[in-house]
Amino acid sequence: MSLRGVKIVGVGHYAPERVVTNADFERWLDTSDEWITTRTGMKRRHWVANGEATSDLALRAAQAALEFAGMDAADVDCFIVATVTPDYAFPATACLVAARLGAKDRAAFDLSIACSGFIYGLTVASGLIRSGIYRRIMLIGAETLSKILDPADRATAILFGDGAGAVILEAAETDSFLGAELGADGSKPELLYVRAGGSRHRIDRAALDAKEDLIHMHGREVFKFAVHKMIAATDAALARAQLTKADVTLLIPHQANKRIIDAAARYLEMPDHKVVVNIAEYGNTSAASIPIALSESVRAGKIADGEVIVFVGFGGGLSWGAVAWRWAA
């Protein structure tokens, strides 16, 4: 028997206990619940407590996925964490998570492409399994974006939350991976980036005073980019899979902004009941947003065997991607 396909056999997610509501922002920002809800669709988001790090959230999501699949960490061959808020510059957060799960001798690495992280990670992990290199891979999207937010910046402080989502992929006779489209344009990193902290601009006192170790975003340009690329990436992934929009049962998009999701869904002719939206509860959790939405959908029984899902996202890079996936129960 040749196992050259891949399927998802476990899902899990976790969000910190601390909840920050739109009303909370009214205490220190010139904003309101109505203003935030109308422009973003967000009502709440979860932020970590002091002392919590990205690996802590990733660990909880991974444990939930293992329990769902009825597996031990020793059954997993490789661990991948998609994140732009790692515990350390190095070692990789995936190494920390694998060790805490008791899988110290397994392959582990991080993937840093911001909000597109889960899409890229799903494509990479599927390729490693379909090529026969690994039999099982744990893929986790995890972020603690509250740690790199400027709480005084109304344009970004309201948008981002913390959380983690995990999936376990396994070799299978029938292939769930139908097609993908990945892309990036690094010509204007300043549209969405953290300036200081890398080799080009080290973190020093001046940078901290200028808040250059925090998220900076040009929202209008990113919005236009996002709608265009989500549509184009979905079309391309479906074409590679030799499918049409009519074949899609469920759209699970990156949860960045409800207006972006609605615009993309209209073009793709996806009715509301076919689009997964949980942005009101979590805000934008970057690489964690799609796996959290998937985990909630699977656990709620909203995805049936054989249905076609499109995962699509965009983010810093600027980057984008989509994956067409046939669910296998």
N, C-alpha and C positions, 0 to 999 in steps of 0.2 A: 504494500500500500504506500503510495507516494503522497506525502503531506506537503503540498506546494501552495496551499491556500492559507488564509489567515481569517480568524474571526475573533470577536470580543467575547470573553467568557466571564469577566468580572468587572463590576463598576462600583465606585465609592466616592463619597465627597464629604467635605467638612468645612465649616465656617466658624470663625471665632465667636465666643459667647457675647462679646461686647457689640451692641448695635448702636449705630449713629443714624438718627432720623433726620429728615429735612428740617424739622423744627429745631433740632439741636444746632444746626448751622445758623439759624436766625439770631442766636445769641452773640455771634462774633462776626458775621458777614452781612453785607447789604444784600440780602436775598430772602426768599420765602418759599414755603412748601409749594405754592402755586407756580412760582417762577421755575423751580427745579423740575417739578413734575411735568409741566408743559413742554419744557425744552429737552428733557432727557428721558422721561418715563420712570425715573428713579424715585423711590420713597424711603428706602433704608439701605444701609450697607453695613458690613461687619468689619470691625477693626481689631487687630490683635491687642492684647494687654502687654504691659511692660514685661520684658523677659521672653516673650514668645517670638519665635523666628520661623522662617519659611519651612525649614525641615520639620518643625513641630506639626504644622498643618498638613504637610505632605505625608507624614507618618500616619496621621489619623485617617486620611483618605485612602492610603495604601492598605491599612488594616481592614477598613470597611470593604475594599475590593476583594481582598483575600478571603474574608468571611463570606462574601457573596458567592465567590467561586468555589468555596470549600477547599481551599488550598493553604499550604504553608509557604512562607517566603522561600524556603529551600527548593520549592518547585519552580521558581522563577530563575531564568538564566541571565537576565540583563535588566537593569533599572535605568530609566531615562527620566530626568526631571526637566521640564520646560519652565524656565523662570528668568526674570530680569532682576529679581531681588533675592539672590542666593544668600545663604548664611555668611559665606566668606567669598573673597575673590577666588581663592582656592583653599582647600580641595572642593570638588564639585559637591553640591547639595545631594545629588543622587548617591554619592558614596556614603554620606552620613545617614541617609534614610535606609539604604541597604544594610548598613552595619547595625542600626537600631532595630531592624527587623530580624536580625540574626543571620543575614546572608553576606557575610564579610568577604567571601571569596568570589563573588559574582562580578561581572562587568557592570560598570555604572558610569554615566556621564550626564552632563547638563547640556541643554540646548537653549541658546539665547537669541530669540527673534521676536521678543515682546508678545503682543497679543496674538500673533500668528503661530505661537509656539506649539500649541496642541496640533494644529494642522500639519506643520512641518514634522512634528514628532510622530504623528500617526503614519505619515508617509515613510519616514525613516524606519520606524519599528516594523511596519508591514513588510518593507523591503528586506530587512534582516531575517524575518521569519520565512518569507516566500523564497528566499535564496537558500534556505537550509542552514544558515549560520546558527540560529537559535530556534528553540521550540516555543518558549514562552518569554514574553517581555512585559514588564510593568512600566506603563507610561503615565506620568503624573504631571499635571499642570498646577503650579502652586505659586502664590504671590503674597507678599506683605507690602502692598503699595502704600499703605498708610505711613510707612517709615520713610518714604521719599516724597511725600506731599508737602506743599507749602500751605498750611492751614489758612493763611490770609489771602490766598489766590482763589477768588470765586470761580474762575474759569476751570480750575482743575480739582480743587479740594472736594467739591461735591460729587465728582465723577467716580472715584476709585474706591474699591473695597478689597478686602483680604479674603483668601479662601484657597481651597485645593480640591481638585477632582482627579480621580485615578481610573485607569482601565487596565485590564490584563488581556493581552493578546496571545493567541495560541495557534499553532499550526493546525490546519484543517484540510480535509479533502476538497471541500467546496470553498471557493474564494469569495470573501465578503468585500475585499478591496476591488472596486470596479474602475476607478480612474481618479486622477488628481491633477491639479494645476498649482504650481508654486511660482512666486515671483517676488522681486524686490527692486527698489530704486534708492540707492544710497547717495544720490546727488544733493539732497537737501536734508541732512540729518536734523538740522535745527527745527524742522517742523514739529518733531516730537522726540525729545531726548532729555537725558540727564547729562549736562555738559562736563562736569568735573568727576573725577574718580578713575578714569582710564589713563593710558600712557600719554595722551595728548594734553590733557589738562589735569594735573594731579590735584587732589584735595588739599587745600591749605586754608589758613585762617581767612584770607581774602575771599576765597571761593565760598566758604561757609557764610561769610557776611553777605555775600551777593546771592546767596541761596542757589548756587550753581551745582550743588549736589542734590537738587530736587528736580521734579518733573517740570519741564517747560513744553508748552504745546501751542501751536497756532491752530485754533479750533476750526475756523472757517475753511482753511485749506485742507485740513485732515478730513473734514466732513465730506467735501466734494470728492476727494480722492477715495474715501471709503465706499461711498455708494457706487461709483464707477467700477472699482476693482472687485467688489463683492459680486456684482452682476457678471463682469467679464470672467472672473475665475470660476464661477458656477457654470456658466455656459461652456467654458473650456473643459472643465472636469466631466460634465455630462457628455460632451462630444467625444472625449477619450473613452468614455464608458459605452459609447454608442447608445445613449439614452436621450430622451427629450424631457422637457419640463413636466409634461403630463405623467411621466413615469415616477416622479418624486412623491413619496408619501409624506415625508417630514423634512423640514428645513430647520437645522440647529445652527443659528448664526452666533458669532461673537457678540456678546452683550455690551456694546459700547454706548449706544444711544438708540432709544426707541424709534426716533424719526429715521435714522439710518436703516434700521431693520425694516420699518414699514415701507420705505422707498424701494429697497431691494425686493421685498416680498411682492409689491405691486408689479414690478417689472417681470418677475418670475411667475406671475399669475398664481401665487400661493395664497389661498384663503387663510384667515386667521387661525383656524383650527389645525392647520398644517405647519404652523410656525411656532417653535418653542421660544417663549419669552419669559424670563425670570428676573429681568433687570430691576424690577420694582423692589425686590428683596435684597439683591446682592450688589447692585451697581456694576461697574466695570472691574472685573477681577483678572483682566489680561489673560494670560495663558490658562488660567483656571476656569474661565467662564464657560467654554464649550463642554469640557468634561463634567462640570457641575450640572449643567443643563441635561446632558445625556444621562448621568446617573439618576437624577430626579425622574426623568421620563421613563427609564427602564424600570425603576423601582415602583413607579406608579402604574405599570402595566400599559403604557401608552404606545409601545412599539411591538409589533407582531412579527413573527417569523416571515422572512421573505420581503419585507418592506424595504424600500429604497430611501436612504437618508442622505442629505447633503449637509456636510459640515463646511462652514465658510467663515473666514475671518480676515482681519487686516490689523496692522499695528505698526509700531516703530520699525524703522528700516530705511524708508517705509517699505513694508512687506505685506504680502497678501497670499491667500491660498484657499483651495477648496478640495474636498475629497467626496466622491460618490461612493456610498457604502451600502451593501445589501445585508440587512440584519439577519443573523442566524441564531435561532433560539437554542 
